[in-house]
Amino acid sequence: FFFQAEDGIRDAQESRGLGDVYKRQTQSTWDHIEMQAAHQVSISELVYLIGQLSFRAGRIIREVQSSNKLDVKEKGVNDPYTVADLKIQTIFVKTLKKHIPELRIVGEEDEEYEGDDVGTIVDSIKPFSESKFIAFPGKEEVQLPLDEILLWLDPLDGTLDFLKGDLDVVTTLVAISRNKQPSFGLVTRHFSKSAAGEYAFQQRMVYGGLPHTELYYLDPTDDETKIFKPEILPRPVRAIPERPLILSSKNHFSDEFQKYFKNMEPCEVTQVGGAGNKFLLLAEGKADAYFYPKMGLKRWDVCPGDAMIKAIGGKVTNLDGEGIEYEEQSSKADYNCFRGLLSSLNLALHERLLKAVQETEKS
């Protein structure tokens, strides 16, 4: 109606000498519409920017690993970080703030990388164009109000494994929470490992979140001028086996874990590195559950996988069976998942494992 009546309204107003009033009112209307649009962001724009940044992160990790100049520091016991962690997070934050200034970001690292090449890398990230990239082809676009969302970032998940040379578990994690709930997750693996134990630089980003019930993946293109093409990740189909395969920590495993697993029997336990890597193995259907029974995981470790596993019908809770909330805190210590983590592809299996947890803690 607005567009059909526009010419008639303008003619009537100008005939009464009100042309300038009409122009001011019209401009005010469009300013308001543009302001509303500026306060939200599409999932496609986020995936497009994060895809470029995540694949660039892998190149930074490879360069740092090859140079052997890791500049390792400790945040706490068994909690190291390297120059790669700092550089990747700095580039992520500066780029996202450049393209989406109102986006709130919670990152793992506290320091900022001050290298001379940061500005060049930030400027090399291509802006989003709706005509060139759609995150969920054939599906309705999801628009997120910027005042309701937080972006969570772990620039290099699996730093302990990275320092040991176990490169295939190293990932970059990004997630979006909305009103404290996991909304969208992206996990990028940077290296593959052959049967002979040899590593190759081979990247893939897997992403997804409700309301869509499928996960997608992106592989980097050889030609940086080409736009990414999303493909659907085959959905895991796993019945509840007699002995479910449960993933757990490789670097923090202890006798405390064994007490829980004894009550979960029959089961098979595999210790692997990296929270993001374990969630990715779960999403790919290579395991049935992921269990971590103590404090230590942070919300930037968990939010990406939380969103992805729930999108494909799985469940993610703490050991009390409660969902995990994601909101800004005044202290980094408050981002801990204080009551551990349990994630399962199958809801019945999840309840069975929760019951075993409760029996363990009662005893």
C-alpha positions as CSV (number, residue, x, y, z in Angstrom):
1,F,0.0,0.0,0.0
2,F,2.8,2.4,0.8
3,F,4.4,2.1,-2.6
4,Q,1.1,2.3,-4.5
5,A,0.0,5.4,-2.7
6,E,3.4,7.1,-2.8
7,D,2.9,9.2,-6.0
8,G,-0.5,10.3,-5.0
9,I,0.5,11.4,-1.6
10,R,3.5,13.2,-2.9
11,D,1.5,15.1,-5.5
12,A,-1.1,16.1,-3.0
13,Q,1.5,17.3,-0.5
14,E,3.5,19.2,-3.0
15,S,0.3,21.0,-4.3
16,R,-0.1,22.3,-0.7
17,G,3.5,23.3,-0.5
18,L,4.4,20.4,1.7
19,G,7.0,18.7,-0.5
20,D,9.8,19.2,2.0
21,V,7.7,17.8,4.8
22,Y,6.9,14.7,2.7
23,K,10.6,14.2,1.9
24,R,11.6,14.4,5.5
25,Q,8.9,12.0,6.5
26,T,9.8,9.5,3.8
27,Q,13.5,9.7,4.7
28,S,12.6,9.2,8.3
29,T,10.6,6.1,7.4
30,W,13.5,4.6,5.4
31,D,16.0,5.5,8.1
32,H,13.9,3.6,10.6
33,I,13.7,0.6,8.3
34,E,17.4,0.6,7.7
35,M,18.0,0.9,11.5
36,Q,15.9,-2.1,12.1
37,A,17.8,-4.1,9.5
38,A,21.1,-3.0,11.0
39,H,20.1,-4.5,14.3
40,Q,20.0,-8.1,13.0
41,V,22.3,-10.4,11.1
42,S,21.6,-13.4,8.9
43,I,23.0,-16.8,9.5
44,S,24.3,-16.8,5.9
45,E,26.4,-13.7,6.6
46,L,27.8,-15.2,9.8
47,V,28.7,-18.5,8.1
48,Y,30.3,-16.7,5.2
49,L,32.5,-14.5,7.4
50,I,33.3,-17.2,9.9
51,G,34.1,-19.7,7.1
52,Q,36.8,-17.4,5.7
53,L,38.1,-16.7,9.1
54,S,38.2,-20.4,10.2
55,F,40.0,-21.5,7.1
56,R,42.5,-18.6,7.6
57,A,42.9,-19.8,11.2
58,G,44.0,-23.2,9.9
59,R,46.7,-21.6,7.8
60,I,47.9,-19.6,10.8
61,I,48.0,-22.8,12.9
62,R,50.0,-24.5,10.2
63,E,52.5,-21.6,9.8
64,V,53.1,-21.4,13.6
65,Q,53.5,-25.2,13.9
66,S,56.0,-25.2,11.0
67,S,58.0,-22.2,12.3
68,N,58.3,-23.9,15.8
69,K,57.9,-20.4,17.3
70,L,54.9,-21.2,19.4
71,D,55.5,-18.7,22.3
72,V,53.8,-21.0,24.8
73,K,52.3,-19.5,28.0
74,E,50.1,-20.9,30.7
75,K,46.7,-19.6,31.9
76,G,46.5,-22.4,34.5
77,V,47.4,-26.0,35.2
78,N,47.3,-27.9,31.8
79,D,45.8,-24.8,30.2
80,P,48.4,-23.5,27.7
81,Y,48.0,-21.0,24.9
82,T,50.2,-20.1,22.0
83,V,50.8,-17.2,19.6
84,A,48.4,-18.9,17.2
85,D,45.6,-18.7,19.7
86,L,46.1,-15.0,20.2
87,K,46.5,-14.2,16.5
88,I,43.5,-16.1,15.4
89,Q,41.2,-14.6,18.1
90,T,42.5,-11.0,17.3
91,I,41.8,-11.4,13.6
92,F,38.3,-12.9,14.3
93,V,37.3,-10.1,16.6
94,K,38.6,-7.3,14.5
95,T,37.0,-8.7,11.3
96,L,33.6,-9.4,12.8
97,K,33.5,-6.0,14.5
98,K,34.4,-4.4,11.2
99,H,31.5,-6.1,9.4
100,I,29.0,-6.4,12.2
101,P,29.9,-3.7,14.8
102,E,27.1,-4.5,17.2
103,L,28.0,-8.2,17.5
104,R,29.0,-9.2,21.1
105,I,31.8,-11.7,21.3
106,V,33.1,-13.9,24.1
107,G,36.5,-15.3,23.3
108,E,38.7,-17.6,25.3
109,E,41.9,-15.5,25.3
110,D,42.5,-12.3,27.2
111,E,45.4,-10.9,25.3
112,E,45.5,-9.2,21.9
113,Y,48.0,-10.1,19.2
114,E,49.9,-7.1,17.9
115,G,51.6,-8.3,14.8
116,D,51.9,-6.1,11.8
117,D,50.0,-8.4,9.4
118,V,46.7,-8.3,11.3
119,G,45.3,-5.3,9.4
120,T,46.2,-6.9,6.1
121,I,44.4,-10.2,6.9
122,V,41.4,-8.4,8.3
123,D,41.1,-6.3,5.0
124,S,41.4,-9.5,2.9
125,I,38.2,-11.0,4.3
126,K,35.5,-10.5,1.7
127,P,32.2,-8.9,2.7
128,F,29.0,-10.9,2.5
129,S,26.7,-10.9,-0.5
130,E,23.3,-12.5,-0.4
131,S,23.4,-13.2,-4.1
132,K,26.5,-15.3,-3.8
133,F,26.2,-17.4,-0.6
134,I,23.3,-19.1,1.3
135,A,24.2,-21.1,4.3
136,F,21.2,-23.5,4.1
137,P,20.3,-23.9,0.4
138,G,16.6,-24.3,-0.2
139,K,15.8,-23.4,3.4
140,E,14.3,-20.3,5.0
141,E,17.0,-17.7,6.0
142,V,17.4,-17.2,9.7
143,Q,17.7,-13.6,10.9
144,L,19.1,-13.1,14.4
145,P,18.5,-9.9,16.5
146,L,21.9,-8.6,17.6
147,D,20.7,-7.6,21.0
148,E,19.7,-11.3,21.7
149,I,22.8,-13.1,20.6
150,L,26.4,-13.8,21.7
151,L,29.2,-15.2,19.6
152,W,31.4,-17.7,21.4
153,L,35.0,-18.3,20.1
154,D,37.7,-20.8,20.9
155,P,40.4,-19.9,18.3
156,L,42.4,-23.1,18.8
157,D,40.7,-25.9,20.7
158,G,43.0,-28.8,21.7
159,T,46.1,-26.7,22.4
160,L,47.7,-29.5,24.6
161,D,47.3,-31.9,21.6
162,F,48.7,-29.2,19.3
163,L,51.8,-28.9,21.4
164,K,52.2,-32.7,21.4
165,G,51.9,-32.8,17.6
166,D,48.5,-34.5,17.5
167,L,47.2,-32.2,14.8
168,D,44.1,-34.1,13.7
169,V,42.2,-33.2,16.9
170,V,42.9,-29.4,16.6
171,T,39.8,-27.4,15.7
172,T,38.5,-23.8,15.7
173,L,35.1,-23.4,17.5
174,V,32.5,-20.7,16.9
175,A,28.9,-20.6,18.3
176,I,25.9,-18.4,18.6
177,S,23.8,-18.4,21.6
178,R,20.4,-16.6,21.7
179,N,18.8,-15.6,24.9
180,K,21.2,-17.9,26.8
181,Q,20.4,-20.9,24.7
182,P,22.6,-22.6,22.1
183,S,21.4,-21.5,18.7
184,F,24.1,-22.3,16.1
185,G,27.5,-24.0,16.1
186,L,30.5,-24.2,13.7
187,V,33.5,-26.6,14.1
188,T,36.4,-26.5,11.8
189,R,39.0,-29.3,11.7
190,H,42.3,-28.4,10.1
191,F,44.3,-31.6,9.7
192,S,43.6,-35.2,8.8
193,K,45.6,-38.3,9.8
194,S,46.2,-41.3,7.6
195,A,46.2,-44.9,8.7
196,A,50.0,-44.7,8.6
197,G,49.9,-41.9,11.1
198,E,50.9,-39.1,8.7
199,Y,49.2,-35.7,9.0
200,A,47.9,-33.7,6.0
201,F,46.5,-30.1,6.0
202,Q,42.9,-30.8,5.1
203,Q,40.2,-28.5,6.3
204,R,36.5,-28.9,6.8
205,M,33.9,-26.8,8.6
206,V,30.7,-28.4,9.9
207,Y,27.9,-26.2,11.1
208,G,24.2,-26.2,12.0
209,G,21.5,-25.2,14.4
210,L,17.8,-25.1,15.0
211,P,15.3,-24.6,13.4
212,H,17.2,-26.6,10.7
213,T,17.6,-30.2,11.4
214,E,20.5,-31.0,9.2
215,L,24.2,-30.3,9.5
216,Y,26.1,-28.9,6.6
217,Y,29.8,-28.8,5.7
218,L,32.1,-26.4,3.8
219,D,35.5,-27.3,2.3
220,P,37.8,-24.5,1.4
221,T,38.2,-23.7,-2.3
222,D,41.5,-23.8,-4.1
223,D,40.7,-20.5,-5.7
224,E,40.1,-17.8,-3.0
225,T,37.9,-15.9,-5.4
226,K,35.4,-18.7,-5.5
227,I,32.4,-18.8,-3.1
228,F,31.9,-21.7,-0.7
229,K,29.4,-24.3,-1.6
230,P,27.6,-25.9,1.4
231,E,26.8,-29.6,1.3
232,I,24.6,-31.6,3.7
233,L,26.6,-33.8,6.1
234,P,25.2,-37.4,6.1
235,R,23.1,-37.8,9.2
236,P,24.3,-40.3,11.7
237,V,22.0,-43.3,12.1
238,R,22.9,-45.3,15.3
239,A,20.6,-47.6,17.2
240,I,21.4,-48.0,20.8
241,P,24.1,-50.7,20.8
242,E,24.7,-53.2,23.6
243,R,28.0,-51.5,24.2
244,P,27.7,-47.8,23.3
245,L,30.9,-46.1,22.3
246,I,31.6,-43.2,24.7
247,L,34.2,-40.5,24.0
248,S,36.1,-39.0,27.0
249,S,39.1,-36.9,27.7
250,K,42.6,-38.0,26.7
251,N,44.5,-35.3,28.6
252,H,42.4,-35.1,31.8
253,F,41.3,-38.7,32.4
254,S,41.5,-39.9,36.0
255,D,40.3,-42.6,38.4
256,E,37.2,-40.4,39.0
257,F,36.1,-41.0,35.4
258,Q,36.5,-44.8,35.8
259,K,34.0,-44.8,38.7
260,Y,31.3,-43.4,36.4
261,F,32.1,-45.7,33.5
262,K,31.9,-48.8,35.8
263,N,28.2,-48.0,36.4
264,M,27.7,-47.3,32.7
265,E,28.8,-50.8,31.7
266,P,28.4,-52.4,29.3
267,C,30.1,-49.7,27.3
268,E,33.3,-49.0,25.3
269,V,35.3,-45.9,26.2
270,T,37.7,-44.1,23.9
271,Q,39.9,-41.3,25.1
272,V,40.5,-38.6,22.4
273,G,41.7,-35.0,22.5
274,G,39.8,-31.8,22.0
275,A,36.2,-30.9,23.0
276,G,35.4,-29.7,19.4
277,N,36.9,-32.9,18.0
278,K,34.7,-35.1,20.2
279,F,31.6,-33.2,19.3
280,L,32.5,-33.5,15.6
281,L,33.0,-37.3,15.9
282,L,29.6,-37.5,17.6
283,A,28.0,-35.4,14.8
284,E,29.6,-37.7,12.2
285,G,28.1,-40.8,13.8
286,K,31.5,-42.2,14.9
287,A,30.4,-42.5,18.5
288,D,27.3,-42.6,20.7
289,A,28.1,-40.2,23.6
290,Y,30.6,-37.8,25.0
291,F,31.2,-37.7,28.8
292,Y,33.2,-35.4,31.0
293,P,32.4,-35.7,34.7
294,K,34.1,-32.7,36.3
295,M,34.7,-29.0,36.0
296,G,37.1,-27.9,33.3
297,L,35.2,-27.5,30.1
298,K,34.3,-23.9,29.3
299,R,31.2,-22.6,27.6
300,W,33.1,-21.7,24.4
301,D,34.2,-25.4,24.2
302,V,30.6,-26.7,24.5
303,C,28.3,-24.2,22.9
304,P,29.2,-25.1,19.3
305,G,28.6,-28.8,19.8
306,D,25.6,-28.2,22.0
307,A,23.8,-26.4,19.1
308,M,24.8,-29.0,16.5
309,I,23.9,-32.1,18.4
310,K,20.5,-30.7,19.4
311,A,19.8,-29.8,15.8
312,I,20.1,-33.5,14.7
313,G,17.9,-34.7,17.6
314,G,20.5,-35.4,20.3
315,K,20.8,-34.1,23.8
316,V,23.4,-32.1,25.8
317,T,23.2,-31.6,29.5
318,N,25.3,-31.3,32.7
319,L,25.4,-34.3,35.1
320,D,22.2,-33.2,36.7
321,G,20.4,-33.5,33.4
322,E,20.0,-29.7,33.1
323,G,20.7,-27.8,29.9
324,I,23.7,-25.4,29.9
325,E,23.1,-21.7,29.6
326,Y,25.3,-19.3,27.7
327,E,25.6,-15.7,28.9
328,E,28.2,-13.1,29.5
329,Q,30.0,-13.2,32.9
330,S,32.2,-10.8,34.8
331,S,34.9,-13.3,35.3
332,K,36.5,-15.9,33.0
333,A,36.2,-18.5,35.8
334,D,32.4,-18.2,35.6
335,Y,32.4,-19.7,32.1
336,N,33.2,-23.1,33.5
337,C,30.7,-25.9,33.0
338,F,30.8,-26.6,36.8
339,R,28.7,-29.8,36.7
340,G,30.5,-31.5,33.8
341,L,29.0,-32.6,30.4
342,L,27.0,-35.5,28.9
343,S,26.1,-35.5,25.2
344,S,24.3,-38.3,23.4
345,L,22.9,-38.9,20.0
346,N,20.1,-41.0,21.3
347,L,17.7,-39.7,24.0
348,A,17.0,-43.1,25.6
349,L,20.8,-43.7,25.9
350,H,21.2,-40.2,27.4
351,E,18.7,-41.1,30.2
352,R,20.4,-44.5,30.8
353,L,23.8,-42.8,31.2
354,L,22.3,-40.1,33.5
355,K,20.9,-42.8,35.7
356,A,24.3,-44.4,35.9
357,V,25.8,-41.0,36.9
358,Q,23.2,-40.6,39.7
359,E,24.0,-44.1,41.0
360,T,27.7,-43.3,41.0
361,E,27.3,-40.1,42.9
362,K,25.0,-41.6,45.5
363,S,27.6,-44.3,46.2
